[in-house]
Amino acid sequence: MLKNKTVVISGIGPGLGQELAYGAAEHGANCVLAARSKDKLAEVQEKIIKDGGKAISVPTDITNQENCKNLINAAVNEFGAVDCLLNSAYRPGNFTEFLDSDLEDWKETMNTNFFGTLGLTKVAVEQMKKQQKGSIVMINSLITKKPLPTQGGYAASKSALTGATKILAKELGPHGIRLNSVYMGWMWGPPVEAYVNGTAEMMNIKPEDLVKNITKDIPLGIIPDDRDCANAALFLASDLANVITGANLDVNGGEFMS
């Protein structure tokens, strides 16, 4: 699906980020891995190469524009192009109700999730314009469509990204550049597994009982696996979605239906 495509993936971490990278590599992509954690980057890069794939890692803070330029330059120098950008890096912020919130935390969350993402996108687009082709996928969140208390800062930052992405899809379409969004809900992987186990212990219930409570509103009856969620983003990044731009794809097992 992504054979010989150069795919830049921000936010390589223990959940969706690494699954985006592993999935892209399995589909034949040249992977350019970005995150602040050098150890995680090295781990994911090593596994991809061990499995016969191609990958380089570039420590990157997406709120630093020079870091973003260095990342895209590294991709071009190593593989000759940037075909796809998967914007997965994010900051959750502090989960507190509005009246108890520090708006400086909201600003920091906005700086990463909105301005940082757009900063990296801008640098990637400059390269894609030279190629007259490219695909960008924004990893967004169900929280923007199904509001929950205490997550205002995170939801606001992702909502801002929603609006900007639609405008960019309009502006960049004539250059052959597509922009789409995937809205993730619950995703089963190391972060959620740790949350379930920790919360269940705190509530003195079994983890499976907490999972049952979470999945009662999900028609498929499961917490979607993070690899399955990654596959939806990889589809939008690929040439199989050549005529799809400005789309919002819900990836949540049916928990929310537009």
C-alpha positions as CSV (number, residue, x, y, z in Angstrom):
1,M,0.0,0.0,0.0
2,L,2.9,2.4,0.7
3,K,5.7,0.6,-1.3
4,N,8.7,2.9,-1.9
5,K,6.8,5.9,-0.3
6,T,8.7,8.0,2.2
7,V,6.6,8.4,5.3
8,V,7.4,10.8,8.1
9,I,5.8,9.9,11.4
10,S,5.8,12.2,14.4
11,G,5.1,11.2,17.9
12,I,6.7,7.8,17.9
13,G,5.6,6.3,21.3
14,P,4.4,3.1,22.9
15,G,0.9,3.3,21.5
16,L,-0.4,4.6,18.1
17,G,2.8,6.2,17.1
18,Q,4.8,3.0,17.0
19,E,1.9,1.1,15.3
20,L,1.8,3.7,12.5
21,A,5.5,3.1,12.0
22,Y,5.3,-0.7,12.0
23,G,2.3,-0.6,9.8
24,A,3.9,1.8,7.3
25,A,7.1,-0.4,7.2
26,E,5.1,-3.6,6.6
27,H,3.4,-1.9,3.7
28,G,6.7,-1.1,2.1
29,A,7.4,2.5,3.2
30,N,10.7,4.2,3.9
31,C,10.0,5.3,7.5
32,V,11.3,8.6,9.0
33,L,10.7,8.4,12.7
34,A,10.3,11.5,14.9
35,A,9.9,12.0,18.6
36,R,11.6,13.6,21.6
37,S,12.5,10.2,23.1
38,K,15.8,8.9,21.6
39,D,15.4,5.5,23.3
40,K,11.9,4.9,21.8
41,L,13.1,6.0,18.4
42,A,16.0,3.6,18.5
43,E,13.8,0.7,19.6
44,V,11.3,1.2,16.8
45,Q,13.9,1.8,14.2
46,E,15.8,-1.3,15.2
47,K,12.7,-3.5,15.0
48,I,11.7,-2.2,11.5
49,I,15.2,-2.8,10.2
50,K,15.4,-6.2,11.8
51,D,12.2,-7.1,10.0
52,G,13.6,-6.1,6.7
53,G,12.2,-2.6,6.4
54,K,13.9,0.8,6.0
55,A,13.9,3.5,8.7
56,I,15.8,6.4,10.1
57,S,15.1,8.2,13.3
58,V,15.5,11.9,13.9
59,P,15.0,13.3,17.5
60,T,12.4,16.1,17.0
61,D,10.5,18.5,19.1
62,I,7.7,19.7,16.8
63,T,7.4,23.0,18.7
64,N,10.9,23.8,17.5
65,Q,10.8,25.0,13.8
66,E,14.5,24.2,13.3
67,N,13.9,20.7,14.5
68,C,11.0,20.4,12.0
69,K,13.3,21.6,9.1
70,N,16.0,19.2,10.2
71,L,13.5,16.3,10.1
72,I,12.2,17.0,6.6
73,N,15.7,17.6,5.3
74,A,16.9,14.3,6.8
75,A,14.0,12.5,5.0
76,V,14.9,14.1,1.7
77,N,18.6,13.5,2.1
78,E,18.1,9.9,2.9
79,F,15.2,8.9,0.6
80,G,14.9,11.7,-1.9
81,A,11.3,12.8,-1.1
82,V,8.5,13.2,1.4
83,D,5.4,11.4,0.2
84,C,3.4,11.3,3.4
85,L,3.3,13.0,6.8
86,L,1.5,11.4,9.7
87,N,1.0,14.0,12.4
88,S,0.7,11.9,15.5
89,A,2.7,13.9,18.1
90,Y,0.5,15.4,20.8
91,R,0.4,16.7,24.4
92,P,-2.6,15.6,26.5
93,G,-2.3,18.5,29.0
94,N,-3.7,18.3,32.5
95,F,-7.2,16.8,32.8
96,T,-8.9,19.2,35.1
97,E,-12.3,21.0,35.0
98,F,-12.1,24.5,33.5
99,L,-12.5,26.5,36.7
100,D,-9.6,24.5,38.2
101,S,-7.4,24.8,35.1
102,D,-4.3,26.8,34.6
103,L,-4.7,28.4,31.1
104,E,-0.9,28.3,30.7
105,D,-1.3,24.5,30.5
106,W,-4.0,25.0,27.8
107,K,-1.5,27.2,25.9
108,E,1.3,24.6,26.1
109,T,-1.2,22.0,24.8
110,M,-2.2,24.3,22.0
111,N,1.5,25.0,21.2
112,T,2.1,21.3,20.6
113,N,-1.1,20.0,19.2
114,F,-2.0,22.9,17.0
115,F,1.0,25.2,16.3
116,G,3.6,22.4,16.5
117,T,1.6,20.2,14.2
118,L,1.1,23.0,11.7
119,G,4.8,24.0,11.9
120,L,5.9,20.6,10.9
121,T,3.1,20.5,8.3
122,K,4.3,23.8,6.8
123,V,7.9,22.5,6.3
124,A,6.6,19.2,4.8
125,V,4.3,21.1,2.4
126,E,7.2,23.2,1.1
127,Q,8.8,19.9,0.0
128,M,5.6,18.4,-1.3
129,K,4.9,21.5,-3.5
130,K,8.2,20.8,-5.3
131,Q,7.0,17.3,-5.9
132,Q,3.5,18.4,-6.8
133,K,2.2,15.6,-4.7
134,G,1.8,14.5,-1.1
135,S,-0.5,13.2,1.6
136,I,-0.9,14.5,5.2
137,V,-2.9,12.8,7.8
138,M,-3.8,14.5,11.1
139,I,-4.4,12.3,14.1
140,N,-7.4,13.9,15.8
141,S,-9.6,12.7,18.6
142,L,-13.2,11.7,19.4
143,I,-13.0,14.2,22.3
144,T,-13.8,16.9,19.8
145,K,-17.1,15.2,18.9
146,K,-18.0,13.6,22.2
147,P,-17.1,16.1,24.9
148,L,-16.0,14.9,28.3
149,P,-15.4,17.0,31.4
150,T,-11.7,17.8,32.4
151,Q,-10.4,17.6,28.8
152,G,-11.0,21.1,27.6
153,G,-7.5,22.1,26.7
154,Y,-6.8,19.0,24.7
155,A,-10.2,19.1,23.0
156,A,-9.8,22.8,22.1
157,S,-6.4,22.2,20.5
158,K,-7.7,19.3,18.4
159,S,-10.8,21.3,17.4
160,A,-8.6,24.1,16.2
161,L,-6.6,21.6,14.1
162,T,-9.9,20.4,12.6
163,G,-10.7,23.9,11.2
164,A,-7.2,24.5,9.9
165,T,-7.0,21.1,8.2
166,K,-10.1,21.9,6.1
167,I,-8.7,25.2,5.0
168,L,-5.4,23.6,4.1
169,A,-7.1,20.9,2.1
170,K,-8.7,23.6,0.0
171,E,-5.6,25.6,-0.5
172,L,-3.2,22.8,-1.2
173,G,-5.3,20.6,-3.4
174,P,-4.2,22.4,-6.6
175,H,-0.6,21.4,-5.7
176,G,-1.6,17.7,-5.5
177,I,-1.4,17.7,-1.7
178,R,-4.2,15.9,0.2
179,L,-5.0,16.5,3.9
180,N,-7.3,14.2,5.9
181,S,-8.1,13.6,9.5
182,V,-8.7,10.4,11.6
183,Y,-10.7,10.8,14.8
184,M,-9.5,8.1,17.3
185,G,-11.5,7.0,20.3
186,W,-10.4,4.4,22.8
187,M,-7.4,2.4,21.4
188,W,-6.1,-0.8,23.0
189,G,-2.4,-0.6,23.5
190,P,0.2,-0.1,26.2
191,P,-1.1,3.3,27.4
192,V,-4.7,2.3,27.6
193,E,-3.8,-1.1,29.1
194,A,-1.9,0.7,31.8
195,Y,-4.8,3.1,32.4
196,V,-7.3,0.2,32.7
197,N,-5.1,-1.8,35.1
198,G,-4.3,1.2,37.3
199,T,-7.9,2.5,37.4
200,A,-9.3,-1.0,38.1
201,E,-6.9,-1.4,41.0
202,M,-7.8,2.0,42.4
203,M,-11.6,1.2,42.1
204,N,-11.0,-2.3,43.5
205,I,-12.6,-4.0,40.5
206,K,-11.4,-6.4,37.9
207,P,-9.8,-4.9,34.7
208,E,-12.2,-6.9,32.5
209,D,-15.2,-5.2,34.4
210,L,-13.8,-1.8,33.6
211,V,-13.3,-2.8,30.0
212,K,-16.9,-4.0,29.9
213,N,-18.1,-0.6,31.1
214,I,-16.0,1.2,28.5
215,T,-17.2,-1.0,25.6
216,K,-20.9,-0.8,26.5
217,D,-21.3,2.2,24.2
218,I,-19.1,0.7,21.4
219,P,-21.2,-1.3,18.9
220,L,-18.4,-3.6,18.0
221,G,-18.1,-4.5,21.6
222,I,-14.3,-4.1,21.9
223,I,-11.7,-1.4,22.5
224,P,-10.3,-1.0,19.0
225,D,-6.7,-2.2,18.8
226,D,-4.2,0.5,18.1
227,R,-2.8,-1.3,15.0
228,D,-6.3,-1.4,13.5
229,C,-6.7,2.3,14.2
230,A,-3.3,2.9,12.6
231,N,-4.4,1.1,9.4
232,A,-7.1,3.7,8.9
233,A,-4.6,6.5,8.9
234,L,-2.3,4.5,6.6
235,F,-5.1,4.0,4.1
236,L,-5.7,7.8,3.9
237,A,-1.9,8.3,3.5
238,S,-1.8,5.9,0.6
239,D,-2.6,6.2,-3.1
240,L,-5.7,4.1,-2.5
241,A,-7.1,7.4,-1.2
242,N,-5.9,9.5,-4.1
243,V,-9.2,11.4,-4.5
244,I,-9.9,11.8,-0.8
245,T,-9.1,15.1,0.8
246,G,-10.6,17.2,3.5
247,A,-12.2,14.1,5.0
248,N,-12.9,13.3,8.6
249,L,-12.8,9.6,9.3
250,D,-14.2,8.3,12.6
251,V,-12.2,5.3,13.9
252,N,-13.8,4.3,17.2
253,G,-15.6,1.0,16.7
254,G,-18.9,2.9,16.2
255,E,-18.9,4.7,19.6
256,F,-19.7,7.9,17.7
257,M,-21.4,8.1,14.3
258,S,-21.5,11.5,12.5
